[in-house]
Amino acid sequence: MNKRILIVGHGNAGQTLARDIRARGGDDTVVGFLDDAVTGPEVLGTLADVNTVIAEQSVDLVSIAMPSALVERLRGFGLPVQ
């Protein structure tokens, strides 16, 4: 099934994850990234924009590629985090 994926973190881990998803050659699509410290054409906003970006981009899956200490911030947005 085709999934629209939003990656939280535009650093090395996020870039590697995006490359891996794209290299699989499946139907999954990386719609963009969220990052509090980086801007650019693929960065759709900051972590504070997560709910808006999920709705606007019809995101099916949020992948987290950032230091574990920052993951705690996601819990504040009502997102399940493992």
C-alpha positions in Angstrom: 0.0 0.0 0.0 1.3 3.5 -0.9 2.2 5.5 2.2 2.8 9.2 2.4 5.7 9.6 4.9 6.7 12.7 6.8 10.2 12.5 8.4 10.9 14.4 11.6 14.6 15.5 11.4 16.4 16.7 8.4 19.9 15.8 9.6 22.0 12.8 8.5 19.6 10.3 10.0 16.7 11.9 8.2 18.5 12.1 4.9 19.6 8.5 5.1 16.1 7.4 5.9 14.7 9.3 2.9 17.3 7.8 0.6 16.5 4.3 1.9 12.7 4.8 1.4 13.3 6.1 -2.2 15.8 3.4 -3.0 13.3 0.6 -2.2 11.5 1.5 -5.4 8.0 0.9 -3.9 5.0 3.2 -3.9 5.9 5.0 -0.6 6.5 8.7 -0.9 8.5 11.0 1.3 6.4 14.1 1.4 9.0 16.2 3.3 10.6 16.8 6.6 10.0 18.7 9.8 13.0 20.3 11.5 13.4 23.1 14.1 16.9 24.0 13.0 17.0 23.5 9.2 15.2 25.2 6.4 15.0 24.4 2.7 12.6 23.3 0.0 12.0 19.8 1.5 11.4 21.2 5.1 7.7 21.8 5.5 7.9 23.3 8.9 9.0 22.9 12.5 8.0 20.3 15.0 5.3 22.7 16.2 3.7 22.4 12.7 3.4 18.6 12.9 -0.4 18.4 13.1 -1.0 21.0 10.4 1.5 19.3 8.0 0.0 15.9 8.6 -3.4 17.2 7.6 -2.3 19.3 4.7 -0.1 16.6 3.2 -2.4 13.6 3.9 0.5 11.9 5.8 0.0 8.2 6.6 3.2 7.7 8.6 5.5 9.9 10.6 9.1 8.6 10.8 11.3 10.0 13.5 15.0 10.5 12.7 16.3 12.7 15.5 18.0 12.3 18.9 15.9 10.4 21.4 15.9 13.4 23.8 13.8 15.4 21.3 11.4 12.5 20.8 9.8 13.5 24.2 8.6 16.7 22.5 6.5 14.7 20.1 4.5 13.2 23.0 3.3 16.8 23.7 1.6 16.9 20.3 -0.5 13.9 21.1 1.5 11.6 18.7 2.1 8.0 19.8 5.9 7.5 20.0 7.8 4.3 20.6 
